[in-house]
Amino acid sequence: MVGIDQKPEQSWFIDDDGDSLTYTVTSSKSDVVDVMIGHESYTDIFGQLLTDTRILVTAKTVGTSVITLTADDGKGGIKSVTFDIEVI
């Protein structure tokens, strides 16, 4: 079961069963912004290699788009959050 974390520290989504989550992201107006899921690897202060999942946004023109981020646990648990992004 996937839930939405109301006070996210590291992720907007939680899975009570500990299942791995797959993320997708969409833009309501792809003529305003393109969006995709990206990953960034870095080494923390203890020398451990970590990878973060990020939303990569490319502005294309002035306007507003609704971005929808969805998490899926592959077992029927799916949740989404939406937010507006404005290109000025």
C-alpha positions as CSV (number, residue, x, y, z in Angstrom):
1,M,0.0,0.0,0.0
2,V,1.4,3.4,-1.0
3,G,0.6,6.5,1.0
4,I,1.4,10.2,0.8
5,D,3.7,11.5,3.4
6,Q,2.2,14.8,4.6
7,K,5.5,16.1,6.1
8,P,8.1,14.7,3.7
9,E,11.7,14.8,4.8
10,Q,13.2,12.6,2.0
11,S,10.2,11.4,0.0
12,W,6.6,12.4,-0.7
13,F,5.6,8.7,-0.6
14,I,5.7,5.9,1.9
15,D,5.0,2.2,1.5
16,D,3.8,0.4,4.6
17,D,4.9,-2.9,3.3
18,G,8.4,-1.7,2.4
19,D,7.9,-2.4,-1.3
20,S,10.1,-0.7,-3.9
21,L,8.4,2.2,-5.6
22,T,8.4,3.1,-9.3
23,Y,7.9,6.8,-10.0
24,T,6.4,8.6,-13.1
25,V,5.9,12.3,-13.7
26,T,3.8,14.1,-16.2
27,S,3.2,17.7,-17.2
28,S,-0.3,18.9,-18.1
29,K,1.2,21.3,-20.6
30,S,4.2,19.9,-22.3
31,D,4.5,23.0,-24.4
32,V,5.3,24.9,-21.1
33,V,7.6,22.4,-19.4
34,D,9.0,18.9,-20.0
35,V,9.4,16.8,-17.0
36,M,11.2,13.5,-16.3
37,I,12.5,11.4,-13.5
38,G,16.2,11.6,-13.0
39,H,18.7,10.1,-10.5
40,E,21.7,11.8,-8.9
41,S,24.4,9.8,-7.2
42,Y,26.7,11.3,-4.6
43,T,29.0,10.3,-1.7
44,D,27.9,11.3,1.8
45,I,30.3,12.4,4.6
46,F,30.8,8.8,5.6
47,G,32.0,7.8,2.1
48,Q,28.8,5.9,1.3
49,L,27.4,6.2,-2.2
50,L,23.8,7.3,-2.2
51,T,21.3,7.9,-5.1
52,D,18.4,10.4,-5.0
53,T,15.5,10.3,-7.3
54,R,14.6,13.8,-8.6
55,I,12.1,15.5,-10.9
56,L,14.0,17.2,-13.8
57,V,12.1,20.1,-15.3
58,T,13.0,21.8,-18.6
59,A,11.2,25.2,-19.2
60,K,10.1,25.7,-22.7
61,T,7.9,28.9,-22.7
62,V,6.1,31.2,-20.3
63,G,3.1,29.7,-18.6
64,T,1.8,27.4,-15.9
65,S,1.6,23.6,-15.9
66,V,0.3,21.1,-13.4
67,I,2.9,18.5,-12.5
68,T,1.7,15.0,-11.4
69,L,4.1,12.7,-9.6
70,T,2.9,9.1,-9.1
71,A,4.4,6.3,-7.1
72,D,3.5,2.7,-7.8
73,D,4.5,-0.3,-5.7
74,G,3.7,-2.8,-8.4
75,K,1.1,-4.6,-6.2
76,G,-1.9,-2.3,-6.8
77,G,-0.8,0.5,-4.5
78,I,-0.7,3.8,-6.5
79,K,-0.8,7.4,-5.2
80,S,-0.2,10.7,-6.8
81,V,0.6,14.3,-5.7
82,T,0.1,17.4,-8.0
83,F,1.6,20.8,-7.9
84,D,1.7,23.9,-10.1
85,I,4.8,25.1,-11.7
86,E,5.0,28.6,-13.3
87,V,7.6,29.6,-15.9
88,I,8.1,33.4,-15.9
